[in-house]
Every structure is written in structure tokens, then in C-alpha cells.
Amino acid sequence: MILKGVRQQRACELIGLPRSSLSYRPHPRHHGRLQERIRTLAREHPRWGCRRVHATLRREGVQVNRKTVHRLWKREGLAHPTRRKTRKIGTGQHVP
């Protein structure tokens, strides 16, 4: 829908769109090397999850947000490791 002859402010009011979001330009993100490093760590350590991979990346000096690591982890389709159930020994009734 094109509104000709209508001010930008009025057009945004009619559509219900904030004027600030009309001029928003997203910042380009280049996560190619980071994504490759996450993939490599996941292959080398299959029991690690994205939280441990994030900690390792931080120790390596990469300044990255944990949410970014999680988003890239999910985009790659990497699985979170399944937890093993532990059996507790000696929880049954004691027979004298």
C-alpha cells in the first residue's frame, strides 16, 4: 500500500508503525568465523553444550554474547547433550 501525498508522520500513524522503525537499518553481522569455531568445538567435544562452548570462546579471547552463541548453535542444528540419569544406591527400605 503506497500513500502518496501524505506526510511520513501521518502515514505511520495510519499504519500503526513507529516512525523510528521506518528508518531502521539493521547492522550487518559477520559471524562466519565464529560459527565455524562453534562447529569445530561441538565436533571435538560432543558432550559440551552451548554454555560450555561460550565459556571456552570467552577464554580464547573472543568477545561474544551468550545469546549470540545460542542463536548460532540453534541455527547449526547442534544438539544439546542429553543428561544421563543417575541411579541412587541405598534409597530402598532398610531391612534389619
Protein Blocks (a to p, Z undefined) as FASTA:
>chain_A
ZZehiafklmmmmnopafklmmpccddddfklmmmmmmmmmmmmmmbcfklmmmmmmmno
pacdfklmmmmmmmnopacddddddddehiaccdZZ
